Amino acid sequence: MEWLGAHPLISYLIIYGLMTYVYNKVFRVRKLPILKDLIVYLMIAFGAFILYLFQFTIGLPIIYCMAAAVSLMLIVRIRYFITGLADRRRQQ
């Protein structure tokens, strides 16, 4: 975790990127108008700043926990893809 402390901007961008991925894959139901979309991403940026402060002032492993959550989401997506392939093979 020492390498993250040397680059605070990179760690903030990692937190922001992971939060954006989670929002787009889990909570985004439909395309929003551009102004509402901008407000949502600004709120994500503010939340990422708060999580950044939690990581570096309190010492919570935010990046590692979010990376684990995104990894689990990817595993579920791969599982759905493989299940869909198996279902298509059974239908043929």
N, C-alpha and C positions, 0 to 999 in steps of 0.2 A: 504494500500500500504506500510505501515511501515514494515510489515513482509518480503516483498521482498527486502528491503534495507539491512536487516540483513543477507541475503544469496545471494550475488551477483552471485555466480557460479550457483546456482539453477535457478535464474531468467534468466541467460544467456542460460542455457540448455533448459528452457521452451520456450524461444524465438526461439532457434535453432530447437527444436522439432516441434513447430507450423509452422515455415517456411518450414521445410522439408515435413511436411504433405501437406501443400498447394502446394508445388512444385510437389509432387508425384501424387496428385489427380487432379490437374488442368493443369499443364504445361508439364508434362511428357507424351510424345506421344508414345515412344518406348524405349526399353532397349538400353542404350548407351554402348559403349566399356568401359572397366574398367578405363582407364586413363581419358577419358572424363568425366565419372561419378565422379571420384575423384576430377577433376577440378571443376565440378558443385557444389559438396558438400563443397569444400573449399571456393568457392565464396559465398555459402549460409552462411557458418561460418563467413566470413568477413562481410556480410550484417547483420547477427545477432549481431555481435559486434557493428556495427554502430547503429542499433536500440537499443541495450543495452545502448549505450552512450546517445542516445536521451532520453531514459526513465529516466536515473539517473542524467544526467546533466541538461537537460532542464525541465524534469518533465512530459514528454508526457506519456499518458497511453498506451504504446505499447502492453504490455501483454494482457490487457483487450480488446483492439481493435482486436488483432489477435485471441483471444479466441472467440470473437463475430463472426468474419469471419469464423472460423472453425465450430462454432455452426451452422451458416447459411448453410454452405456446408453440414453438417450432416443432417440438416432438408431437404435439397434438395435431398440428396441420399435416405433418408427414403421415401420421396414423390415419387421418381421414382420407388422404390421398391414396394410400395403399388399400384401405377398405373399399374405396370407390372403384379402384381397379379390379379388386376381387369380385365386387358386385357386378361390374360390367362383364367380366369373364363368365360368371354364372348365367347371366341373361342371354349370352350368345349360345 
